[in-house]
Amino acid sequence: MSVQNAVSLQEQVARLESRTRRERAARLEAEDIAERATRRLYATIEELERANEALEQSNIKALNETLSMLTATLDATADGILVVDRAGKTRTVNRKFIELWRLPEATLSSNDDDEMIAQILEQLEDPAGFLTKVRDLQTQPEAESFDVLRFKDGRVFERYSTAQRIDDLVVGRVWSFRDVTARTQAEAQLAHQALHDPLTGLPNRALFHDRLDHALASATRREERPALLFLDLDNFKAINDTLGHAAGDQLLLEVAARLQSCLRPTDTVARFGGDEFAVLLEDSQPRETAREVAGRIHDTLREPVRVMWKEVVVEVSIGIADAHEGGVGAEELMRNADVAMYAAKARGSGNTVVFEPDMHAAIVARVRLEEDLKRALEYNQLVVHYQPTMSLDTGTLTGFEALVRWQHPTRGLVPPDEFIPLAEETGVIVPLGRWVLTQACRQAKSWQDRFPAAARLSMSVNLSPRQFLHPQLVEEVAAVLRETGLEPGSLILEITEGMMMEDADGTVATLHDLKRLGVRISVDDFGTGYSSLGYLRRFPVDILKIDRSFISDVAGGPEASGLTHAIVKMGNALGLVTLAEGIEKVEQLNILGRLGCRLGQGFYFGRPLPLELIEPLLEQGRMDTADRVGVNEPTAPHVTPR
Amino acid sequence: MKGVIFNLLEEVVEEEYGPDTWDGLLQGAGLDGAYSALGTYPDEELFRLIGAASSVTGQEPDEIVRWFGRQSLPKLARRYPEFLAPHRTTRAFLLTLNEVIHPEVRKLLPGAEVPTFAFDASQEDILAIDYRSSRRLCALAEGFIQGAATCYGEEVSIAQSECMKRGDERCLLLCCFAEQA
């Protein structure tokens, strides 16, 4: 081996060593890189695991939150909720479900679905129907269904059922139940209210009309035809005014009950408001049956009704209309019954009238008269006539009775018996009566002042029932006396026997109040009512006016005059002045004088006359029996109206 | 610069010229030459090695770099066959550089800085490649392209109409491919 070779060998070794060092260095660096990478990787993995765990925790927390929110929501909802699986087994229920179905804790904890279903079914009105529905839905897992469940105890639930799905897959069924009892009842109540009278609970006009429509529609198929009765209480307003609305309501309730007692269950009785009632009946002989029913109603209502502390007698006016001729509509039939009812009213209290076609005209005339009457005061169409009252002892004038007359612009003088009841009914009587009272008092005062013969004359003024019951009557009389300056002792207020008996206690009180003003009280038309003389003791009255029906008989002999005699004697015994009405003949005058009757009134002395005809006579001082007022005028047989 | 490039250079140099030549280059460049594929080393070391080779051979550094690219790409192709396999032509392969190859390179070599290319493939016969990099290794790109063409059995003619080394803003490589005769 040469030196050169040895050097070269040494170089070779050095190069190899250098390459080995290079390789080792590269390897160490690679290992170092690998280690760093491994560490970094490990750290990253750890970090990822922690992040993952945190994420899981937060997911679980979020799930728990969602679950608790759902549970709270389910428990807070007004619906009872039941979730079942595809097999129909209960998966969950909310608290409301347990409450609504009133399920005992034991049933739920036992997980016994059969027991739960049994307990559910036994509450239902139609358990079989519900069970069928449940079974049907079992075979139609996708179906949605809704219905209403009725309970034996009256409760009502709405039931809704829908499929429970997870990702479009039907996994069970959700049933929800809502208690709609209160709402259902409210709805039913509203429906009832819309069709019934709130006071009596009877059908109202709308429902009555509806039933009439049905009756008319089915009348063509059946033998039976409808008939209507329209009823209006005759004296209800007076009762309401004096005893108050509570008493009025009480009376209406009693009337409603009595009406129902007169009818068959299939008949309809309705209240149209106020004191108006209506009856619908269907019969093969509707008109005859309606008449019979009307008769029963009159009889039943006439039995006194105890209202508050009073006994009152209810009279009713009844109009009947039937669908006798074919093709009569409900509207027309109701209008006819109404017209007939007005016709019954026009005949006076307690009548029944069956509709006749010509009644329309009469009703129209009456309505027109009513309108005219309301304007009569305003247009100065009313006048007061005066009829003298005479002393039977001395044959001298003692005073006048004021009587109102209506000078109608086209019809001429309307007789009082035509318009006074109308005024009474419509309430016009109150202002009208006050006007008459004022006129009469003013006139009396004027005559007393101007004519010596009339210095002590009295003035009688009639009070109608409505006026008498008016709460301000006493104040008004006092005001008129003040206003006109008439001395109270000169004023005589006349009431009828019937008015006294209507409300005896109230009458006594009012009469005492009037007496305290100093006015005198006279009982008009005495003897026609049902009061006894003994009964009169209770009332502070001064004068008894014996009805003309007795006077006309007086001249017919001792038997005929017996009653008049008794009245006069009894009146005298009670310290009352008796006045005979309707004296037309001198024979009557003589007999009454012998019987002890003190005063008289009638055509024999003088008919009611306008003041223009009275004044000249007063001026001449000619008011005595020798110079009878108006005797020279033609005196058609005419009943003096009140 | 990732160590893998140095490893490749060592490999092609040793294959062609033997390990003594590589030792010589390291010695000439004054480097200890311990390069690990995943390690990262100053770019300057590569340029010093290229410079050393240039002074030994008398060749232009760019020519050496092109040679390095041409020689090393088939080795890369063997190591990572999944990059070339899906394509039939160099052009198709090159067009996946930004979206497929370089993202994969970044995964394999964490911290690798790879250039972004812009392609103009509007012309059928010419693919224009826009290269911008502070390393200004457009020659390496050329070499890689030539190496890839070899893999696909194609010939490629590359002309640089613009080059950063000549003061241009970018390097524009115009490539024209043809099947190998």
Interface residues (C-beta under 8 A of the other chain):
Chain A: R15 S18 R19 R21 R22 E23 R24 A25 A26 R27 E29 A30 I33 A34 A37
Chain B: G3 P19 D20 D23 D32 G33 A34 Y35 S36 A37 L38 G39 P110
